[in-house]
Amino acid sequence: MKLAKQAVQFLESHMLPIPKQHGSAHLDVYESGNLIVWQDDKLVYTLDSIKEPLKALEMATAFYH
């Protein structure tokens, strides 16, 4: 539950573009299965090798700041 609250708090001030057809984020509290996928026009981005969930969110949102 703590990770979910931290993720929501982070995303309130750091946004990704609205996904076209597909977009998702799976954040693993055990830091073993984080996956963030989003689409921006015809490009699909995938982050899947970042161990820390909040670091993965930070990296994904860095594209748009």
N, C-alpha and C positions, 0 to 999 in steps of 0.2 A: 504494500500500500504506500510506503514511503516513496518508492521509485515513481509510482504513478503521480503522486502529488508534485514531486520534483519536476517530472517531465511536463506536466500541465503548466506549472509555474514558469518554466523555461520557455515553453511555446507561446505563452501569453505575450512575450516581448521579442521573440525570434520566430519568424514565420517561413514556411515553405510556400511555393506557389500553389494555387488550387490545382489539384491534379486534373488532367484531362479525363481519361477513362479509368486509369488505375493509379493507385498510390496507397502505401501502407507503411506502418512502422511496427515492428515487433521488438520490444525492449525486454531483455532477460535479466531479472534481478540477480541471477547467479553468474552473470557476465559471460555466458557461453553461447548465446544464440541471438545476438542482436542483428536485425535486418531492417534497413530502411530503403524503400523503393518509391520513386515518384517519377512522374512524366512532366516534361516541360516542352510543349509543342511536339515535335517528332522525336525528341531525345528522351530516353529512359535512363535514369540514374539508379545505381544500386550501391549501397554501402553494406558490407557484410563481414568485414574482418576487424572491426573495431570492438575491442573487448569491453570497454566501459560504456554503458548505455547513454549516459548524458554527454559523453565525449562524441558519440555517434551523432546525437542530435545537433551538437555544436558544429560538427563538421558539415552535416547536411545543410544547415541553415546558413553557413558561411558563404555559400554560393550566391546568396541573395541579399547580402548586407554590404 
